[in-house]
Amino acid sequence: MAHEITGTDRVVLIEGHPLSGMGNWHGLADTWKWGEPETPDSGLTHTIVEEVLGVGKWSVHETPLADARLVADDTVFVGKHSLQDAIIECRENGLLVLDGNAVLEAHKGVACGLNPPHYFPTKAYTVVQNEELAELAYIFQEAAQQERGITLPILSVGTLRDRRLAFVSVGIPDDNALDGLPARGYSMNLGTSHDGTTALVGCLAPYIVVCGNTFRASLLSNAPQEVRIKHTANMADNMSVARMVMRDMVGAATETDAAIARLLDTVATADHFFHVDLDKVVEAAYGNEKPTDEGRGLTVWENRHDAIVDEYYSDHVPADHRGTAWAALMSLQGYEQHHRIQRRSNGVKRHPAAVTMQRTLAVGADNGYPLATAYIKHLDEAAA
């Protein structure tokens, strides 16, 4: 079934929140009502989250692979068959039975709680516990409370496919305290798998996860990913990076406020920006000078210039801010948000709202805003 809530699974969600969508459309979840006295502003409690994810009750664990072929041929199988007969019967029914010289030592089984093993990866695969998924959600909540004084509610939590998938959705309210951060009004959906379906990922979406359909739409396929941690040997190090990213997505706001005030006080006339600074910024961002000969290169350069000018005079940049460095920066970010795909250096797409939220004024080659980053560096050099 599309919802994939089966067997030992459980889903709990909050209905009535702007991000809840159709809520408990499948009728298989436990529900809380948003706005009711018994539902706190922080949404689902950590106790509920951990109970649903099995924290402290069951774990994802590894099991060795037993090779039944090593048993003597005359061993009785299901009371009447020899092992060899059983193997033949399995193969006739389309099941894979390895040949006698196959090697199993490099593989292991993965099981969730008391469920039988369901996944048999190589021994390089690293198990991630649902507790780590919950921890990322808590870090996101904590950072928002400390840096912005706002509460991010946990709106859904659950497991799917007999505990093989797990998810937590954290709502980002449309709150004035998040003014200037386009991710307001989105849900941070965090999910992982214990069967090779996906790495541990975090994505922004306009809805929460409540079933298999929303899990796939939000966390799989081409969903823009803010956090992606593969189940490999260096997973522990990558988890540390993920925790930092989750904090920075909200924590960067305080630094952003101060930077915005500084840029609004920095004079940068439109004429100077368009005819002096802009070419320097493009050259610094892309590592090539403005072409002097007619051709495609010059056409691309001029089209980019015109698109940035259009952004500068668009509704995205308030008229009373024009003539400042902040307006120039907004025109560059507007161009990069609306005219080009945001990608990390590894090619993974990112949600433009998340790029702005996490790295509005951060300097770094991997923040999705090469032109904005180059302009910030240009301003810092000019002020030095």
N, C-alpha and C positions, 0 to 999 in steps of 0.2 A: 504494500500500500504506500501511497505517496507520502503519508505523514511519518512512516517508519518508527512509530512508537509501539514497540512490541515487547513481549516477554517481561524482562526485569526492568524495563525503562520507566522513568517518571519525568513528567514535565510540569513545572509550576510557572505561571505567568500572571501578569497584572493586566486586567481589562480596563478600558476606559481612559487610558493614557493616550495622548496624541500619536505616539509611536506604536501603539498596540495593534493597529490595523484591525483585522477581523477577529483578533484575539483567539479565543478557544474554538476556532471554526470546526475542528475535528471532534470536539467533545471529549477528548481523552486527557486533558490537562486539569490539574488543580488550579483554581483561579482565586486571585485577590482582586478587590475593586479599588481602583484609584480614586482618591478623594474621600474614602470611607475612614472613620476614626481608627479602625484596626490596621489600616495600611499606613506605615510611616512614610515620611517624605523621602527617606532613603530607599524606598521600595522593598523588595524581598530582603529579609534579614540574612546576615551571614550564616546564621544557624540553619536556615532553610536551604541556602545555597549549598552548604557543605553536606547537609543531609541528602539532598537530591543527587549530588555528585558522588556520594558514598565515602566522603572523607572520614577516616577513622573507622569505617565499617567494612569496606572492601577496597582492594587495590588492583591495579593492573600489574600482572606478574608474568614472569617468564617460566616456561616449562620445557624440560628436555624432550627430545623426539625419540620415542621408542621405535626400534626397527623390528617389526614382527617377522621379517624374513629370516632373522637370525634364529628363530625357533625351529626345532626339528620338524621335518615334513610330516611326521605322523601325529603331530599335535592335533587334538580334536578341536574343531572350530564350530561353535554354536551347536555342540552336541552331536553333530553328524558329519561334518565336512573336515577333510584334512586342510591344512594351511594352503597347499597348492591348489586344491579345488576352490577354496575361497578366493584366492587371487584370480583364478581364471574367471570365476563368476563375477567378481568386481569389474574386471576388464570388459567382459561381455556386456555389462550394464553401463559402460562408458566412463568408469572411474579410473583414475590414474594410479597405477601401482608400479613403483620404480623397479628397475631390473636389479639383479642381485649384486652387481658391482657398483651401484650408485652410492654416492657419498652424501651422508646426512649431517656429518659432524659440524659443518659450517652454518647450520640453520638452528633455529629454536622456535618454540611455540609461544604465543602470547594469549593470555586469558584474562578476562575481567571478573574478579571475584570468584564465585564458585562455578561460573559458566565454563564449559569446556573450551580448550584452545581453539581459536578461530583463524589465526593468522600465523604464518610460518616464514618470517623474514630471515635474512642472514644475521649472524651474531653481531654485525656492525650496527644493527638497529638499536636505538636507545628508547626505552620505555619512558613516557611522561605520565605523571600522575595527574588526576583531575584537580588535585589540590593546587598545583602550579597554575592551572587555568583560573581558578578562583582568585589566587593571589594577584594576578595581573588586573583583574577587575577591581579588587580592593585598592590597589596602588592608584588606579585611575581615579577612583572616588576620593581617596585621600589627598591627592595632588590638587584636585578641584576645590576641595574644602580649604586647604591651607593657602593656596595661591589666590583664589577668587572668592572664597567664602560662600560657595554655592554647593548644593547637594546634587550629586548625580545618582538617580535611583537605579537599582538593579531591577529590570522589568521582566526578565525571563531567565530560566535556568533549566537544564534538562539533559537527558541522555537519549540516544536513538540506537536502533539496530541492536538491541540487547546489550547496551552499554558500550558499543564500539565507537560511537560518536558522542561528544560532550560539548555543551555550549553554555555561555553566559552572555546576556545582552545588557548593556549599561546605557541608559538614556542620557543624552546631552540636552538639557532644557533650552527652550527659546527664551533665555533670561538676559535682561539688560546688563547683567554682570559679565556676560560674554560678548558684549558689544565689540565689533571689529573682528570676531572670530567666526568665519562662515560655517564652521562645523556645528554651530548651535542648531538644535532641531533635528540632529541625526542620532542614530544609535551606534555605539561602538560594540560590534558583535565579535566575541572571542570564541574560538572553537578549536577542537583538536580531534584526532581520530586515533584509534588503537588497532586499526586494520589496514593501514597504508592508504586510506582514502585521501588524507590531507596532512600537511604539517600542522603545527600549532600556529594559527593565523589570527589576526585581528583586522577587521574591516569596518569602515563606516558605511552605513546604509540608512535609508529613510524608513526602516521598519525593523522590528525585533525578530529574533529567531523563535519559532514556536513549533516547528515540525521539520520533516525531511526536505520539503519543498523550499522553505525559507532558508534552511541551512545551506542547501546547494546554491540557491540564488545569491546569498550574501557572502558565503565563505569559500565557495569553490569556483571553478572555471576562470573567468576573466575578472573576478571581483578585485577592485583596487585594494592592495594589502598594505597596511601600515606596519604590521608585525608578521614575520614569517620565520619560523624556527623548525628546521628539519629534524627528524629523529635520528641524529647522527652522534658520533662520539663527542663532538664539541658542543653538544646541546646546552650544557651547563653555562658555558661562556656566553652563548647566544641568548640564554634566558636573562642574563645580567643586562645585556644590551636592550632586550625587549622591555625590561622593567624601567630602564632609563628613558626609552622612547615614550612609554606610557606616561611617565611623570612629566617629561618635557612638553608633551602635547598640550597640557594644561598649564604647567609651571612656567612655560615661556611667556605667558600672558603678562606677568608683572614686569619683566624686562621690556616687553613690547610697549607697554603704556609709557614708560620713561623714554623709550626711543622715539615713539611717535611725537611726544611733546618736543623733543630736541629737534626733530626734522621739521616740525611746523614752525619753529623759530629760525630755521636756516633758509636764507633767501636763495632762490634758484629761479630766475626769471625763465619764462617759456622760451624766449629767444635764445638765451644762453644754453639752456638744456638741449634744445633741438639742433642748434648749429655748432655747438662746441662739445658738450659733455656726451651726447648720445653716441656719436661715432666712436669716441674713446671707450665707452662702456661696451659697445658691441664688439669692438676689437679685443678688449680684455676678456670678454665672456667666451668668445668663440675662437680666439687665437689667430685670427686672420684680419688683414687690413682691408679697407674699403676698396673694391675693384675700381680701376680707372678706365678700363676699356668697356665698350658696350657689349652686352651679352647677358646670359642668364644670371651670372653671379651678381652683377650690378642691379639687375631687375629684382632679384630676391632681396638684396640689401635695401633698395628704395621702397619696396612693398612693405618690408618690416618697419621701416622708418615711418611710413604713412599710417600703418596700423597703430603704432605707438602714439602718434599725434592724435589719431581718432580717439584712442582710449583717454588721452589727457583731457580732451574736450567732451567726453561722454558723461553720462550721469553717474558713472562709477567714481568720478573725482569731483567733489563739491567745488563749485565756482569760487568760494571764498578761500579755498586751500591752494588754488593755482598761484604760481609764483613762489612756491616753497619747495624744499627738497622732498617733503612728504608727497606732494602732488606728483612730482617726477617719479618717485618710487612706485606710487599707486598705478601710474600709467604703464610702467614696466611690468608690474605684477599682473595688471589687468590683461596686458597682451599675452603674458605667459600662461595665464589661467584660461583665457577665452580663445586663443589662437593656436595653442600647441598643447600636446598631451604631456601631462606631468609623469615623468618616469624617474626611477632611481637609476644609478649607473649600471645596475645589473639588469635593467630592462623591465622590471616589475612596475606595472602601472600603480599610481597612487591617486587617491581621491583628492581633487584640488582643494576641497575644504580642509582636509587634514594637513596638506602641505602648508597652507596658510596658518592653520592653528598651531602647528608644531614649530614651524621655521619662518614665521613672518619676517623677522629681521635677522635671522641667523646667517652667519657667513660659513659656507661650506659647499664643496663641489657636488654634494649628493642631496641637496635639499630641494631639487626640482625647479629652482629659480636662478639660472645662471646670470641673467641680465640684472635682476634685482641685487644679487650677491655682488656682482661687479660694481654696481652703482654705490652700494654701501662702502665697499673698499675704496672707491674713488673719492667719496666724501671724507672718509677717514684720513686718506693721504693728503687731501687738500687742507684739512684742519690741522695736520701735524706741523 
